[in-house]
Amino acid sequence: EPDVTIVSGLKDRVVSEGDDVTFQCQVSHENARDVEWKLQDVALQNNEMNEISVEKGKIHTLTLRKVTEQDIGTVTFRVGPHTSTA
């Protein structure tokens, strides 16, 4: 299996309370396994508040819905041993 690396990392975002915010990370290979999103070191699941998707097989997207002050912190994307934070 090829080593999947991060081609384009996360970018910092500033948003107003109640808005949605989207983070994107591009990886080198499609269908990457062992992928994880975290907010403040807490693993995120795909649910009504966190939308996690993959576009074109390589672009991993996290959308946090209706953010609050409690959502302030570091977002981390991890694929295998590689990480990107914003």
N, C-alpha and C positions, 0 to 999 in steps of 0.2 A: 504494500500500500504506500503511495507517495506521501511524503511529509507535507502536510498542509500548513502553509504559512499565511500570515496576514499581509495582504498587498496594500490595503488602504485602511488606516486605523480610525478610531473614533475621534470626533472633534467636540470640544467643549461647547456647551449650549447654555444660554441664559433665557429663561422663560418666566412669564408671569403666572402667579398662582391661578389654578383653574384651567390653564391651557394644556394642550398636549405637546409632548416633545418627542422627537424621533432621533435615534442614533443608528448609524450604519457602519458596517465593517465589511470590507471585501476580502475574501480568502482566495488562495491560489488554485484550489481544485473544487469541483462540484461535489455535492453530496458528502461534505465533511462531517465526520462523526466526532463525538467527544467535544461538543460545542456547548458553552455555558454563558449565560448572561447573569450578572450580579449587580445589585444596587446596595452600596454600603456593606459589602461582604455577605449579603443575603442572596441566595440563588433565586432567580425569578422563574415563574411558570407562566405559560400562556393562559391568560384569563381575561376577565372583563376590564381589568385595570392595566394589564401589560399585554401588548400584542407583539408576539414574536413570530417573524416570518423569514422566508428565504426567497429572494428574487433571482431569477436566471441561474439558480444553483450555487452562486458564489457570493451574493450580496445578502448578508445577514442583517436584519432590521429589528430594532426594538422600539416600540412606541409606548411611552408612559402616558396614560390618559388622566386628564384633570389633576395635574400635579399639585401637591400641597407643600408646605414648608418641611414636612417630614420626609419629603423625597429629595431634599438637598443632600448631595454627597457624590461619591465616586461611582460611576457606572463602569463595569468591567466586562469585556468580551474576552472569552478564552476559547482557543481551539488547540487541543493537545497541550504542548508545553508553551505555546505562544499566547501573550495577552496584550490587550490594548485598553487604556483607561481614558476617561474624560470626566 
